[in-house]
Amino acid sequence: MIRGLVIRPVEPADHDAVRALVADAFGQSAEAELVDALRRDGDVVLELIATCEQEPVGHVLFSRLNVEGDGPACAAVALAPIAVAPDRQHSGVGAALIENAHHMLEEAGETLSLVLGDTAYYPRFGYDHARAAGFESDYQCDALMAHAFADAPAGGRLVYARAF
């Protein structure tokens, strides 16, 4: 972990810095444009920034996702994207963001989070493909993983925010 790391909710004044950080972390603007679209559409459930000495070093966003089935839709969240400044990667910033976000989401009553990502990275945070395998999704593959904070559906159709 980085000494002096501060994790807090993103504020409007952070948007330009987050955009630059996300684009830099991914080496392209597509993920930064996704963040902008999720905000514009009102689909952000939780967005956190990590700073060190007031310099942005990481960002994570969870957007609204619905699970549709035979009954009423169940609200869930999608983790995407997570970004860490290139010179701070592999230092624990991403893990700190995810762990803090999970705690906040659970406290807020969220029951299910899904991620499409690295199968060697996300399982350490409780994400599992077997937990996601029962869902119908345009993104269904081994990299689709789910983490349940509480009793949550194990199947149904995943309906992502329009920005995806």
C-alpha positions as CSV (number, residue, x, y, z in Angstrom):
1,M,0.0,0.0,0.0
2,I,1.1,3.5,-0.7
3,R,1.8,5.7,2.4
4,G,-0.5,8.7,2.4
5,L,-3.1,7.2,0.0
6,V,-6.5,8.9,0.3
7,I,-9.6,7.3,-1.2
8,R,-12.7,9.4,-1.5
9,P,-15.8,9.9,-3.7
10,V,-15.2,11.7,-7.0
11,E,-16.4,15.3,-7.1
12,P,-17.2,17.3,-10.2
13,A,-13.9,19.2,-9.8
14,D,-12.1,15.8,-10.3
15,H,-13.6,15.0,-13.7
16,D,-10.8,16.4,-15.8
17,A,-8.1,14.7,-13.7
18,V,-10.0,11.4,-13.8
19,R,-10.4,11.6,-17.5
20,A,-6.6,12.2,-18.0
21,L,-5.8,9.4,-15.5
22,V,-8.1,6.8,-17.1
23,A,-6.8,7.6,-20.6
24,D,-3.2,7.4,-19.4
25,A,-3.7,4.2,-17.6
26,F,-5.3,2.5,-20.6
27,G,-3.2,4.2,-23.2
28,Q,-6.3,5.3,-25.1
29,S,-9.4,7.4,-24.5
30,A,-12.1,4.7,-24.9
31,E,-12.4,4.0,-21.2
32,A,-12.3,7.7,-20.3
33,E,-15.2,8.2,-22.7
34,L,-17.1,5.3,-21.1
35,V,-16.7,7.1,-17.7
36,D,-18.1,10.3,-19.2
37,A,-21.0,8.5,-20.8
38,L,-21.9,6.7,-17.6
39,R,-21.9,10.0,-15.7
40,R,-23.9,11.8,-18.4
41,D,-26.5,9.0,-18.5
42,G,-26.9,9.0,-14.7
43,D,-25.8,5.3,-14.4
44,V,-23.0,5.8,-11.8
45,V,-23.6,4.0,-8.5
46,L,-20.2,4.6,-6.9
47,E,-17.1,6.4,-8.2
48,L,-14.0,6.7,-6.2
49,I,-10.6,8.4,-6.7
50,A,-7.3,7.6,-5.0
51,T,-4.9,10.4,-4.4
52,C,-1.4,10.5,-3.0
53,E,-0.1,13.9,-1.9
54,Q,-3.2,15.3,-3.6
55,E,-2.1,13.8,-7.0
56,P,-4.7,11.5,-8.6
57,V,-3.2,7.9,-8.8
58,G,-6.3,5.7,-9.2
59,H,-10.0,5.6,-10.0
60,V,-12.8,3.0,-9.9
61,L,-16.4,3.3,-11.1
62,F,-19.4,1.0,-10.5
63,S,-22.4,1.5,-12.7
64,R,-26.0,0.3,-12.5
65,L,-26.7,-3.1,-13.9
66,N,-30.0,-4.9,-13.9
67,V,-30.7,-8.6,-13.7
68,E,-33.9,-9.5,-15.5
69,G,-35.7,-12.8,-15.0
70,D,-39.2,-14.1,-14.5
71,G,-39.9,-11.7,-11.7
72,P,-39.1,-8.0,-11.2
73,A,-35.6,-6.9,-12.2
74,C,-32.9,-7.0,-9.5
75,A,-30.4,-4.2,-9.2
76,A,-26.7,-5.0,-9.4
77,V,-23.5,-3.2,-10.2
78,A,-20.8,-3.5,-12.8
79,L,-17.2,-2.7,-12.0
80,A,-15.7,-0.9,-15.0
81,P,-13.4,0.7,-15.4
82,I,-10.7,0.6,-12.8
83,A,-7.5,2.6,-13.6
84,V,-4.2,3.2,-11.8
85,A,-1.6,5.7,-13.0
86,P,1.1,3.7,-14.9
87,D,3.9,4.6,-12.4
88,R,1.7,3.4,-9.5
89,Q,0.5,0.1,-10.9
90,H,1.3,-3.0,-8.9
91,S,1.5,-0.9,-5.7
92,G,-1.8,-1.8,-4.1
93,V,-3.8,1.2,-5.3
94,G,-6.2,-0.8,-7.4
95,A,-6.8,-3.3,-4.5
96,A,-7.4,-0.5,-2.1
97,L,-9.9,1.1,-4.4
98,I,-11.8,-2.2,-4.9
99,E,-11.8,-3.2,-1.3
100,N,-13.0,0.3,-0.2
101,A,-15.7,0.3,-2.9
102,H,-16.9,-3.2,-1.9
103,H,-17.3,-2.1,1.7
104,M,-19.3,1.0,0.6
105,L,-21.5,-0.9,-1.8
106,E,-22.3,-3.6,0.8
107,E,-23.1,-0.9,3.4
108,A,-25.4,0.8,0.8
109,G,-27.3,-2.5,0.4
110,E,-26.0,-3.7,-3.0
111,T,-26.1,-7.4,-3.3
112,L,-24.2,-8.3,-6.5
113,S,-21.3,-7.0,-8.5
114,L,-20.1,-8.2,-11.9
115,V,-16.8,-7.6,-13.7
116,L,-15.4,-8.5,-17.1
117,G,-11.7,-8.7,-16.5
118,D,-8.5,-10.5,-15.7
119,T,-9.2,-14.0,-14.3
120,A,-5.9,-13.9,-12.4
121,Y,-6.7,-10.6,-10.7
122,Y,-10.3,-10.3,-9.7
123,P,-10.8,-13.6,-7.8
124,R,-8.7,-12.2,-4.9
125,F,-11.7,-9.8,-4.3
126,G,-14.3,-12.5,-4.3
127,Y,-15.2,-12.5,-8.1
128,D,-15.8,-15.9,-9.6
129,H,-16.8,-17.1,-13.0
130,A,-18.8,-20.0,-11.6
131,R,-21.0,-17.4,-9.8
132,A,-21.5,-15.5,-13.2
133,A,-21.9,-18.6,-15.4
134,G,-25.7,-18.8,-14.9
135,F,-26.3,-15.3,-16.3
136,E,-27.2,-14.6,-19.9
137,S,-25.0,-11.8,-21.2
138,D,-23.6,-10.3,-24.4
139,Y,-20.3,-10.6,-22.5
140,Q,-20.6,-14.1,-21.2
141,C,-17.2,-15.8,-21.3
142,D,-14.6,-17.0,-18.7
143,A,-13.7,-13.4,-17.9
144,L,-17.2,-12.5,-16.7
145,M,-17.1,-12.9,-12.9
146,A,-19.6,-12.1,-10.2
147,H,-19.2,-11.3,-6.5
148,A,-22.3,-11.5,-4.2
149,F,-22.3,-9.3,-1.1
150,A,-25.6,-10.9,0.1
151,D,-28.4,-13.1,-1.2
152,A,-28.5,-12.3,-4.9
153,P,-29.8,-13.9,-8.1
154,A,-27.7,-16.6,-9.7
155,G,-29.3,-16.3,-13.1
156,G,-31.2,-14.1,-15.4
157,R,-30.3,-11.6,-18.2
158,L,-27.7,-9.0,-17.4
159,V,-28.7,-5.6,-18.8
160,Y,-25.8,-3.2,-18.7
161,A,-26.0,0.6,-18.8
162,R,-26.5,2.1,-22.3
163,A,-22.9,3.3,-22.4
164,F,-21.6,-0.2,-22.7
